[in-house]
């Protein structure tokens, strides 16, 4: 991993949590967002500060890799994510963010980001 590309942010994330995260080369962790009913809604990316903001505000906050800025789900669209639970996977390289989703989760206006392009469907 090249440390030159790692995002460095001043974050107030609990050091005990930060120490358990395995970040990619850009300092990000994959965040799988799921409804409380178990439906996968979207995937976003978090750095330490986005995770800190999510944990302290109870709103889904992510790092936009394309815009290079933080975004809070629903601030623009009104489709707010109220965070119910955040879990770290066994390897420390992915988060599960369980939310109550108001309206569509996908920027295209669909309920999830995974309901329009099925590559393989069971019988």
N, C-alpha and C positions, 0 to 999 in steps of 0.2 A: 504494500500500500504506500503510495507516495504521499508524504505529509504535506507537500506543497499544495495539493488540491483540497485538503480537508478544510471544511468550513469551521471557522473559529468564532464562537459567539460568547458573549458574557451572559451567562444564564444562572438563574437562581435554582436550577433543578437540584433536588436533593442529591448530594454526592454519592450516597449509597445506591440510588437508582442509576445515576450517570455511570457509575463503575460497572454496572451489569450490562450496559448497552454495547452491542457490537455494531458499529456504524460502517457504512460503505466508504469508499474513497472520498466522497463529498461530505462526510460527517452526518449522513442521513440514515434513518431506520424506516423500513417499510411499515406502514400502518394500514392494516386491513380493517375496514369499518363495516360493522354488522349491526342489524337491528336487534332489538331485544328479543324478537321472535326467531332470530337465527338466520335471517336473510342477509347475504353478503351484499352490501350497497355500493362500495367503492374501495379504491386503494389510494392512499395519499402517502406523503413523505413527511417525516418529522425530524428535526434536529433537537438538541437538548432544550432550546428555548421554546420551540413549538410544543414539545411535550410538557414543559413546565406550565405554559399558558393553558394548555388543555386541562391539566390536573388542577390548576388553581381557579380557573374560570368556569369549568364545566361545559365549555363550548369546544367543538372540534376545531383545532387550529393546526394548520399545515404549512409546510414550506413549498412554495411553487418553484419547481425546477426551471420552468420556462420563463417566468417573470422575475425570478430571483428575489422573492419577497414573501412575507408571511401573509396568509389569508385565513380568515375565520369563516367557516362554512355558514352561509346564510346572511352574512353582512351585506352582500350585494343582491342576492336572489330572494332573500327572505326565507329560504329553505334551511332553517336552523337545525343543527345537531346538538341535542342536549345529551351530554356524555353521562352514561350510567355507570360504566365500568371500563377500566383499562387494564389489560393483562400483557405480560411479557412472555414470549414463547421460551421454550426450554433452552434454546441456543442463544437467546438474548439479541437476535438480529431481526425480530419482527414484533410488532405490537398488534393486539386485538383491541379495537376501540368499539365498545358496545354503546349504541346510542338510541335515543328516541328521535326519529327523523321527522321533521315537519316538511311535508311536500316531497318532491322528487329529490333524490340524492345526486343524480347525474346532471351535468351542465346542459345536456341535450334535452332535458325535460322528462326523462323517463325515471321510473322509480329507482332503478339500480343502473350501474354502469355495465352490467353484465346480462342484460335481457334482450339485446338486439342482434348479436352476432354469435350464434351457436355453432361451434366447430364440430362437436360430437354430442349427440343426444341419445339417451338410453331409450330402450324400446317401450 
